[in-house]
Amino acid sequence: MSQNRIEDLRSEIDGINDELLALIARRQDVSVAIGAIKAEAGLPLYSHEREAQLLEQFRKDAIEFDLDPDYVEELMNVVLRHSRAAQRKKVREAGLEDH
């Protein structure tokens, strides 16, 4: 009986993982679009202020979801780092100047 429950829960985790990946991909697409707009407008891709605000909000939200704020900040730093890399790649491929 408990083996069935474990398999059910693992199946639920698999579905959640699929949702997470889809959301990360969607987030990256939006981030890349923002980067392209910024590059076309001659604006810098990176905003320390915006990122600091996001990380502060992530930490607050983590507490609301009963998650360790350090864990969430670490996770979101990875997401943000890869978003910046994807933006830079798109800007290079489009031949737009990166500020």
Residue pairs with C-beta under 8 A, 6 or more apart in sequence:
24 79
27 79
27 83
28 82
28 83
28 86
31 83
31 86
31 87
32 83
32 86
32 87
32 90
34 87
35 45
35 86
35 87
35 88
35 90
35 91
36 87
36 90
36 91
36 94
36 96
38 44
38 45
38 99
39 45
39 91
39 94
39 96
39 97
39 98
39 99
40 96
42 97
42 99
43 99
44 99
45 84
45 87
45 88
45 91
45 98
45 99
46 84
51 80
54 76
54 80
55 73
55 76
55 77
55 80
58 69
58 72
58 73
58 76
59 69
59 72
59 73
60 69
61 72
62 68
62 69
62 71
62 72
62 73
63 69
88 98
91 97
91 98
92 98
